[in-house]
């Protein structure tokens, strides 16, 4: 019976596909937050997996880095239908970020009481609220109204932590998250569960959502941390490029003809003798043997 039960358990484990994640690495680097992508970012990572049932819409790429104060993000979004006119922030063109901060300690993203955050950065201010960015804490124990939502912060203008640039075919957002102000301590080697969403308003509200991972595109990240599809490893700083050694300088003439005379050319060595092959050596040995035989025969005749 035990053998049969063990067989059944093994069969179930083998038959159940393991959940895959998209792995990202953020090198440690202090970036200049100016809307221009620094070379020290890690990436790019594509955000192009549409929510189930949706086809078409905005997609993009993200680059990531981190330092002792911030996690830095640079988004490049392709969006041919710019639209920000909606009363709800999430229904305008925007990018969203989701963080489960403690996945590196126990890899458990199911406990809703642990710090789990949603951050939204809009491509333009909401016309009714004038919101550029907002943070939401998703914490079942902290939600006073029972919904599990705790509004942490609304930012009414671009500030030192976000720079947005619009263009005809989309926009870029460079932003950073000051994790320490939420009581988060991270270090090199830690792994954070993370996800990204690009929302596209085509005229009447959000028409499509694109996510990081193809197996985590159900658009439930806003309430469940186990839905996040990325694993972000905090890597070391990139190694500085090695400068090549400069050649020794050519000495300047000092006016002394003896010292400035050109060095004599190297002595010529005679070319090596042409190698003699084995067949040639055998031929020479044969001639010598025949000659010796002829001499012996001649001497024998003379004695007779």
N, C-alpha and C positions, 0 to 999 in steps of 0.2 A: 504493500500500500504506500509506504514511504517513497519507494522508487517511482511509483506511478505519479505521486503528488509532485515530486521533484521534476519529473519529466514535463508535467503540465505547466509548472511555474517557468521552467526554461523555455518552453514553447511560447508562452505568453510574452516573456521578455524579448525573445527574438522576433516575434511577430509584431511587436509594438515599435513603430519607428521612433528613433530618438529625435527630439526637437533640436533643430539646427538654429544657429544664430550667425549674424554677420559680425565678424571680428574687426575691430578698429584699433589703431595704435595712435596715441598722442605723444609726440616727442615733447620733452620739457624745453620750453623756449618762452622768453618774454617778447611779446610782439608789440608793434606800434599800432594802436587802434585808430586807424585813419581811413578805413574803407578800401585800402589797397592790401591785397593778399601778400603776406610775407613768405619768403622762401622756406622759413623754418616750420611752417605748418606740415602736419602729416595728412596724407590723402592724395587725391580726392576719393570720396566714397559716394556712390550714386544713391539718390533718393528717387526711385522710379517705379515702385511697386504699388499699383493702384489698389484702392480699397475694393473688396469683393463687389462685383456688380457694376463697377465704374470703368469707363474706358475714356482715355484721352484726358488732357488737362496739363497743368503745370508740373514740371519735374525739375530736378536740380542736382547739385553736388554740394558736399560739405567737406571742409578741411578742419582739422582739430589740433590744438596744442594746449599745454598747461604750464603753469608756473606755481610759485608758492602762494599766490593770492587768487588766481583766476583759472578757469577753464575757458579757452578761447575758441570761437567758431567763426568760420567764414563760409557763407552760403552764396552760391551762384545759381539763381533760379531762372528758368526759361518759362516765360508766361506771355502769350500773345494776346491775352484779354485782361489787361489791368483794370481792377475794379475794387474800390475800397468803400463804396457807399452802402453801408448796412449798419443797423443799430447794434448788432451783435459783433463783438470783436472777432470771434472765431469764424464768422461768415465772410469776412473780407480776406483779401490776399494776405497770406501770412506764412510764417514758419513756426512750428511748435517743437519744443524739446522736452523730453521726459527723462527723469533721473531717478534711479533707485540706488541711493548712495551706499548702502551697506551690502551689496551683493558680493563684494570682494571678501567679506569676512565669512559668510556662510552659504553663499550662492542660493539663498532662499528669497524669492521675490513674491511669495504668497502672503507674507505678513503685512497687512495694510497699516499696522501701527508704527512701522518703521518709516523714516523720512522718505517720502516719495513726492517729487515735485514736477509740475508742468510749467513751462515757460513759453510764452508766446511773444514773438516779435513781428509787428505788422509792417507791411511795405510802405504804408503811409498812415497818418493819424486817422482814427475813426472820426467821421464827421460829427457824430453826436456826442461822443465822450472825449474826444481828443486824446485817446490812448495810443501810445506807440508800442508799449510793452506791458505785460502783466505777468506776475507770478501767482500760481495757485498751489496751495498745499493740499495734497489729497491724503487725508488722514482720518480714518473712520472714528478714532477716539477723540479727535479734536473738533469735529464738525458740530457746532452748537445747534444747527437746525436739523441735525440727523441725516443730512445728505452726504456727509463725508467730505464736504468742500470747506476749505478755509482760505478765503482770499487774503493773500499776504501783502501784495503791493501792486499798485497801478502807477505807471510812469507816463506822464502826460506830455513828454517831449523827448527828443533825442538828447541823450546826455553822454557823459564820458564813457558809458559802457556799451553804446550801440551807435553804429553809423550805417545809414541806409542810402544807397545810390540807385535811382531809377534810370531805366533806359527803355528804348522802344520795344525790345523783345523780352523784357523781364526786369530783374533787379538783383542787387547784391546786398547782403546784410552781414556786417561784421559785428559780432557781439561777444560779450564775455560774462561769465557767471561768477560772482564773488562768493564762492562756496563757504568761506569762513564765517560770513555774517549769519549763516544758518546753523552754525555750530558744527560744521562738517570738517573733519580732518582727514586728508588723504596724503598719500606718499607714493613715491616711485614703486612700480610693481603692482599697485592696487588695480582691481578690475571693477568697473562700474557698469551696471546695467543701464543702457541708454537707448533712446530711440528718437527719430525725427519724423515730422510730418510736414508736407507742403500742401497748404489749402489753396484752392483756386476758385475765386468768384468769377463766373462768366457773365454775370448781369443780374441775376435774381437771388443770389446767395451762393453758398459754397456748393459747387457742382462736382468737385473731385478732391480726393485726398491721395497723396503719394507717400509711401513709407520706405523705410530703409531695407527691411527684410521681407522676402516673398512669403514667408510662413507666419508673419506677424503683421498682417494688413487688414485686420478686422475693424480698425478704428475704435478699439476698446481701451487704448492706452490712457485715455482721459480718466479712467476710473480703476483700472486693474494693473498693478505693476508687473504681474506675470506675463502681460502681453508685450512687454518691450522686447524688441528683436535684435538689439546690438549688445556687444560686450566690448567696452572701451578699456584698453590697457594703458596705464600711465607709464610711458617709457622714459628712458634717460635722454639727456641732451644729446643732440647730434654731435659727432666728433668734428672738431675744427679741421678744415682742409690743411693738408701738409704742403708747405711752401717748398718748391724745388730748390736745391742748392745752386747758388750762382757760381759760374766758372771763375777761376782765378783771373785777375786782370792781367792784360799784356803789359809788361814793363815799358815805360817811356824811355826813349834814347837819352843817354846822359852826356853825349858829346865826345866820348872816348871811342875812337874807331875800333880799338882792340876789343872793348867790351861789347860794342854794338855790331861786331862782325857776325855774319850769319854762321851758325854752327856748321861744321863740315858734314858733308853727306855721309850716311852710313856706309861702312865698307861692304863691297859686293862680295858675296860668297859664291863659289862655283856651284853650278847646278848639280844636284845629285846624279850619280850615274844611273843610267836607265836600268831598271830591274831586269834581271835575266830569269826567264821563266823556267819551270822545271823541265819542260821538253827540250829546251836549248841545252841545259846542263847535261841531260841524258845523251844528247847528240854528241856533245864534246867528249864525254866519257867513252862513248862508243868509238869515236875516231882514235882516241888515245889507245884504247885496247887493241884496235886493229893494227895500229902502227907498231905497238909492242909485239904483237904476234908476228908481223912481217919481219921484224928485226931478229927475233928468235929463230924463225924458219931459215933466214939467210945465213945465220951463224951455223946452224946445223948442217947446211949444204956445204959450207966452206970446210967443215971438219971432215966430211965424208971423203 
